[in-house]
């Protein structure tokens, strides 16, 4: 891994994320020239994450205890695998998934990006892909000059994936149902950690996603129901 010197990420307030893990705000800036140090891994990982997190969520911090427990579990599993392989760094490869449910504007996307940011500063290497369900379907529709299967594999095989607004299109078409099944079944069988958000409640998921997808989501994901109203209306 390449050494990345300390940097100043303006607008990306890392202090609350580090404090939640019992770390001093200056921890991530330790200048030790060790490419495998937890601090360098954290800087390297957060530099990648910063390119994926939208400007609106660049200071998001998770508030749900279930999300922090999920992050802790991924970190612990990665470190156990590191010890078994005697690897110089710990990397997230396998783990459980989460499904955040709640009405539009309740804060699901904020929490998801907050979890991404917190995992990034733990000193464990993680590779993410991020998409909304609508953007995923648009990217995979057959069109001239685009290898839709190569694009699909980019999301299917990534170690960590965030899919925002799953089921937002209502009743699935044959195309979206196939994409959902192929993506979720692949990640379900390989225990690839995935964060899903959806404004469907538990009773609507089957109608919006179909039996096969819903069955796998039920087994692979811890479901977290977020309560509240649309915060954007109050802004």
C-alpha positions as a Markdown table, in Angstrom:
| # | Residue | x | y | z |
|---|---|---|---|---|
| 1 | Unk | 0.0 | 0.0 | 0.0 |
| 2 | Unk | 1.2 | 3.5 | -0.9 |
| 3 | Unk | 2.0 | 5.8 | 2.0 |
| 4 | Unk | -0.4 | 8.8 | 2.1 |
| 5 | Unk | 0.8 | 11.8 | 4.1 |
| 6 | Unk | -1.5 | 13.6 | 6.6 |
| 7 | Unk | -4.0 | 15.8 | 4.8 |
| 8 | Unk | -6.6 | 18.4 | 5.5 |
| 9 | Unk | -10.1 | 17.3 | 4.4 |
| 10 | Unk | -12.0 | 20.5 | 4.6 |
| 11 | Unk | -15.6 | 20.0 | 5.5 |
| 12 | Unk | -15.0 | 16.3 | 6.4 |
| 13 | Unk | -15.1 | 16.5 | 10.2 |
| 14 | Unk | -13.5 | 13.3 | 11.3 |
| 15 | Unk | -13.3 | 14.2 | 15.0 |
| 16 | Unk | -16.8 | 12.8 | 16.0 |
| 17 | Unk | -16.1 | 9.5 | 14.1 |
| 18 | Unk | -12.7 | 9.1 | 15.9 |
| 19 | Unk | -14.1 | 10.1 | 19.3 |
| 20 | Unk | -16.8 | 7.4 | 18.9 |
| 21 | Unk | -14.0 | 4.9 | 18.7 |
| 22 | Unk | -12.0 | 6.3 | 21.6 |
| 23 | Unk | -9.4 | 7.9 | 19.3 |
| 24 | Unk | -7.9 | 11.4 | 19.6 |
| 25 | Unk | -8.7 | 13.7 | 16.6 |
| 26 | Unk | -5.0 | 13.8 | 15.7 |
| 27 | Unk | -4.7 | 10.0 | 15.6 |
| 28 | Unk | -5.3 | 9.8 | 11.9 |
| 29 | Unk | -2.6 | 12.3 | 11.1 |
| 30 | Unk | 0.3 | 10.4 | 12.7 |
| 31 | Unk | 3.3 | 10.9 | 10.4 |
| 32 | Unk | 5.2 | 7.6 | 10.7 |
| 33 | Unk | 5.9 | 6.7 | 7.1 |
| 34 | Unk | 4.6 | 3.2 | 7.6 |
| 35 | Unk | 2.4 | 2.2 | 4.6 |
| 36 | Unk | 0.8 | -0.5 | 6.7 |
| 37 | Unk | 0.0 | 1.5 | 9.8 |
| 38 | Unk | -3.6 | 1.8 | 10.9 |
| 39 | Unk | -3.4 | 5.6 | 10.4 |
| 40 | Unk | -2.1 | 5.3 | 6.9 |
| 41 | Unk | -4.7 | 2.6 | 6.0 |
| 42 | Unk | -7.4 | 5.0 | 7.4 |
| 43 | Unk | -6.1 | 7.9 | 5.4 |
| 44 | Unk | -5.9 | 5.8 | 2.2 |
| 45 | Unk | -9.4 | 4.4 | 2.8 |
| 46 | Unk | -11.0 | 7.7 | 3.7 |
| 47 | Unk | -9.4 | 9.3 | 0.6 |
| 48 | Unk | -11.3 | 6.8 | -1.5 |
| 49 | Unk | -14.5 | 7.2 | 0.5 |
| 50 | Unk | -14.4 | 11.0 | 0.2 |
| 51 | Unk | -14.8 | 10.6 | -3.6 |
| 52 | Unk | -18.0 | 8.5 | -3.1 |
| 53 | Unk | -19.8 | 10.4 | -0.4 |
| 54 | Unk | -21.9 | 13.3 | -1.8 |
| 55 | Unk | -21.1 | 16.8 | -0.7 |
| 56 | Unk | -24.4 | 16.9 | 1.3 |
| 57 | Unk | -23.3 | 14.0 | 3.5 |
| 58 | Unk | -19.6 | 14.8 | 3.9 |
| 59 | Unk | -19.9 | 15.3 | 7.7 |
| 60 | Unk | -22.5 | 12.5 | 8.3 |
| 61 | Unk | -22.2 | 10.6 | 11.6 |
| 62 | Unk | -24.1 | 7.4 | 12.4 |
| 63 | Unk | -26.5 | 7.8 | 15.4 |
| 64 | Unk | -28.1 | 4.3 | 15.3 |
| 65 | Unk | -26.4 | 1.8 | 17.7 |
| 66 | Unk | -27.1 | -1.0 | 15.2 |
| 67 | Unk | -24.9 | 0.7 | 12.7 |
| 68 | Unk | -22.1 | 1.1 | 15.1 |
| 69 | Unk | -22.4 | -2.5 | 16.1 |
| 70 | Unk | -22.3 | -3.5 | 12.4 |
| 71 | Unk | -19.1 | -1.4 | 11.9 |
| 72 | Unk | -17.6 | -3.0 | 15.0 |
| 73 | Unk | -18.4 | -6.5 | 13.7 |
| 74 | Unk | -16.9 | -5.9 | 10.3 |
| 75 | Unk | -13.7 | -4.5 | 11.9 |
| 76 | Unk | -13.4 | -7.5 | 14.3 |
| 77 | Unk | -13.9 | -10.0 | 11.5 |
| 78 | Unk | -11.4 | -8.3 | 9.3 |
| 79 | Unk | -8.8 | -8.3 | 12.1 |
| 80 | Unk | -9.4 | -12.0 | 12.8 |
| 81 | Unk | -8.8 | -12.8 | 9.1 |
| 82 | Unk | -5.7 | -10.6 | 9.1 |
| 83 | Unk | -4.3 | -12.6 | 12.0 |
| 84 | Unk | -5.1 | -16.0 | 10.4 |
| 85 | Unk | -3.4 | -14.9 | 7.1 |
| 86 | Unk | -0.6 | -13.0 | 8.8 |
| 87 | Unk | -1.5 | -10.1 | 6.5 |
| 88 | Unk | 0.1 | -6.7 | 6.9 |
| 89 | Unk | -3.3 | -5.0 | 6.9 |
| 90 | Unk | -6.9 | -5.9 | 7.8 |
| 91 | Unk | -9.5 | -5.7 | 5.0 |
| 92 | Unk | -13.2 | -6.2 | 5.0 |
| 93 | Unk | -14.2 | -9.2 | 2.8 |
| 94 | Unk | -17.2 | -10.8 | 4.4 |
| 95 | Unk | -19.9 | -10.0 | 6.9 |
| 96 | Unk | -23.6 | -9.4 | 7.5 |
| 97 | Unk | -25.8 | -6.8 | 5.7 |
| 98 | Unk | -28.2 | -4.2 | 6.9 |
| 99 | Unk | -31.6 | -2.9 | 5.6 |
| 100 | Unk | -32.7 | 0.5 | 6.8 |
| 101 | Unk | -36.4 | 1.0 | 6.5 |
| 102 | Unk | -38.3 | 4.3 | 6.9 |
| 103 | Unk | -40.4 | 6.9 | 5.3 |
| 104 | Unk | -38.8 | 9.4 | 2.8 |
| 105 | Unk | -36.7 | 12.0 | 4.6 |
| 106 | Unk | -36.3 | 10.1 | 7.9 |
| 107 | Unk | -32.5 | 10.0 | 7.6 |
| 108 | Unk | -31.7 | 6.6 | 6.1 |
| 109 | Unk | -29.2 | 7.9 | 3.6 |
| 110 | Unk | -27.5 | 10.1 | 6.2 |
| 111 | Unk | -27.1 | 7.1 | 8.5 |
| 112 | Unk | -25.7 | 4.9 | 5.7 |
| 113 | Unk | -23.1 | 7.5 | 4.7 |
| 114 | Unk | -22.3 | 8.0 | 8.3 |
| 115 | Unk | -21.5 | 4.3 | 8.7 |
| 116 | Unk | -19.4 | 4.4 | 5.6 |
| 117 | Unk | -17.3 | 7.3 | 7.0 |
| 118 | Unk | -16.9 | 5.7 | 10.4 |
| 119 | Unk | -15.8 | 2.4 | 8.9 |
| 120 | Unk | -13.2 | 4.3 | 6.8 |
| 121 | Unk | -11.4 | 5.7 | 9.9 |
| 122 | Unk | -11.0 | 2.4 | 11.8 |
| 123 | Unk | -7.7 | 1.5 | 10.2 |
| 124 | Unk | -9.3 | -1.4 | 8.3 |
| 125 | Unk | -9.2 | -1.4 | 4.5 |
| 126 | Unk | -12.5 | -1.4 | 2.8 |
| 127 | Unk | -13.6 | -0.9 | -0.9 |
| 128 | Unk | -17.1 | 0.4 | -1.6 |
| 129 | Unk | -19.4 | 1.0 | -4.6 |
| 130 | Unk | -22.4 | 3.3 | -4.1 |
| 131 | Unk | -25.5 | 3.6 | -6.1 |
| 132 | Unk | -29.2 | 4.3 | -5.9 |
| 133 | Unk | -31.5 | 1.6 | -7.2 |
| 134 | Unk | -32.7 | 3.9 | -10.0 |
| 135 | Unk | -29.1 | 4.7 | -11.0 |
| 136 | Unk | -28.2 | 1.0 | -11.0 |
| 137 | Unk | -31.0 | 0.1 | -13.3 |
| 138 | Unk | -30.2 | 3.0 | -15.6 |
| 139 | Unk | -26.5 | 2.0 | -15.8 |
| 140 | Unk | -27.4 | -1.6 | -16.6 |
| 141 | Unk | -30.0 | -1.0 | -19.4 |
| 142 | Unk | -28.6 | -2.3 | -22.7 |
| 143 | Unk | -27.3 | 0.5 | -24.9 |
| 144 | Unk | -24.7 | 1.0 | -27.6 |
| 145 | Unk | -21.1 | 1.1 | -26.6 |
| 146 | Unk | -21.7 | 0.0 | -23.0 |
| 147 | Unk | -20.9 | -3.5 | -21.6 |
| 148 | Unk | -23.8 | -3.9 | -19.2 |
| 149 | Unk | -22.4 | -7.1 | -17.8 |
| 150 | Unk | -19.1 | -5.6 | -16.9 |
| 151 | Unk | -20.9 | -2.7 | -15.2 |
| 152 | Unk | -23.1 | -5.2 | -13.3 |
| 153 | Unk | -20.0 | -7.1 | -12.0 |
| 154 | Unk | -18.6 | -3.8 | -10.6 |
| 155 | Unk | -21.5 | -3.7 | -8.2 |
| 156 | Unk | -22.0 | -7.4 | -7.8 |
| 157 | Unk | -18.4 | -8.2 | -6.7 |
| 158 | Unk | -17.4 | -5.1 | -4.7 |
| 159 | Unk | -16.5 | -6.1 | -1.1 |
| 160 | Unk | -18.9 | -3.4 | 0.3 |
| 161 | Unk | -22.0 | -2.0 | -1.4 |
| 162 | Unk | -24.5 | 0.7 | -0.6 |
| 163 | Unk | -27.8 | 0.5 | -2.5 |
| 164 | Unk | -30.0 | 3.5 | -1.7 |
| 165 | Unk | -33.8 | 3.6 | -2.3 |
| 166 | Unk | -34.3 | -0.1 | -3.0 |
| 167 | Unk | -37.9 | -0.7 | -4.1 |
| 168 | Unk | -38.7 | 3.0 | -4.8 |
| 169 | Unk | -40.0 | 2.2 | -8.2 |
| 170 | Unk | -43.0 | 0.3 | -6.8 |
| 171 | Unk | -44.0 | -3.0 | -8.4 |
| 172 | Unk | -40.9 | -4.4 | -10.2 |
| 173 | Unk | -40.6 | -4.8 | -13.9 |
| 174 | Unk | -39.2 | -8.0 | -15.3 |
| 175 | Unk | -35.9 | -6.1 | -15.9 |
| 176 | Unk | -35.6 | -4.6 | -12.4 |
| 177 | Unk | -36.6 | -7.9 | -10.7 |
| 178 | Unk | -33.9 | -9.8 | -12.6 |
| 179 | Unk | -31.3 | -7.2 | -11.6 |
| 180 | Unk | -32.4 | -7.2 | -8.0 |
| 181 | Unk | -32.3 | -11.0 | -7.9 |
| 182 | Unk | -28.9 | -11.5 | -9.6 |
| 183 | Unk | -27.3 | -8.8 | -7.4 |
| 184 | Unk | -28.8 | -9.8 | -4.1 |
| 185 | Unk | -28.5 | -13.5 | -4.6 |
| 186 | Unk | -24.8 | -13.2 | -5.5 |
| 187 | Unk | -24.0 | -11.2 | -2.4 |
| 188 | Unk | -26.2 | -13.3 | -0.2 |
| 189 | Unk | -24.4 | -16.5 | -1.2 |
| 190 | Unk | -20.9 | -15.0 | -0.7 |
| 191 | Unk | -21.7 | -13.0 | 2.5 |
| 192 | Unk | -20.7 | -9.7 | 1.0 |
| 193 | Unk | -21.6 | -6.9 | 3.3 |
| 194 | Unk | -24.3 | -4.6 | 1.8 |
| 195 | Unk | -26.2 | -1.6 | 3.1 |
| 196 | Unk | -29.7 | -1.2 | 1.7 |
| 197 | Unk | -32.1 | 1.6 | 2.3 |
| 198 | Unk | -35.8 | 1.5 | 1.4 |
| 199 | Unk | -38.9 | 3.7 | 2.0 |
| 200 | Unk | -41.0 | 0.5 | 1.8 |
| 201 | Unk | -42.2 | -0.9 | 5.1 |
| 202 | Unk | -41.7 | -4.6 | 5.9 |
| 203 | Unk | -45.2 | -5.4 | 4.6 |
| 204 | Unk | -44.5 | -3.7 | 1.2 |
| 205 | Unk | -41.2 | -5.3 | 0.4 |
| 206 | Unk | -42.6 | -8.5 | -1.1 |
| 207 | Unk | -44.9 | -6.5 | -3.4 |
| 208 | Unk | -42.1 | -4.2 | -4.5 |
| 209 | Unk | -39.2 | -6.7 | -4.8 |
| 210 | Unk | -40.8 | -10.1 | -5.3 |
| 211 | Unk | -40.7 | -13.3 | -3.3 |
| 212 | Unk | -37.2 | -14.5 | -4.2 |
| 213 | Unk | -35.5 | -11.2 | -3.4 |
| 214 | Unk | -37.4 | -10.6 | -0.2 |
| 215 | Unk | -36.6 | -14.1 | 1.1 |
| 216 | Unk | -32.9 | -13.5 | 0.7 |
| 217 | Unk | -33.0 | -10.0 | 2.2 |
| 218 | Unk | -34.8 | -11.4 | 5.2 |
| 219 | Unk | -32.0 | -13.9 | 5.9 |
| 220 | Unk | -29.0 | -11.8 | 4.9 |
| 221 | Unk | -30.0 | -8.5 | 6.5 |
| 222 | Unk | -30.7 | -7.1 | 10.0 |
| 223 | Unk | -33.7 | -4.9 | 9.4 |
| 224 | Unk | -33.7 | -1.5 | 11.2 |
| 225 | Unk | -37.0 | 0.4 | 11.2 |
| 226 | Unk | -36.3 | 4.2 | 11.5 |
| 227 | Unk | -39.2 | 6.2 | 13.0 |
| 228 | Unk | -40.0 | 9.8 | 12.4 |
| 229 | Unk | -41.2 | 12.3 | 9.8 |
| 230 | Unk | -39.7 | 13.8 | 6.7 |
| 231 | Unk | -36.9 | 16.1 | 8.0 |
| 232 | Unk | -36.6 | 17.9 | 4.7 |
| 233 | Unk | -40.1 | 19.4 | 5.1 |
| 234 | Unk | -39.1 | 20.9 | 8.4 |
| 235 | Unk | -35.9 | 22.4 | 7.0 |
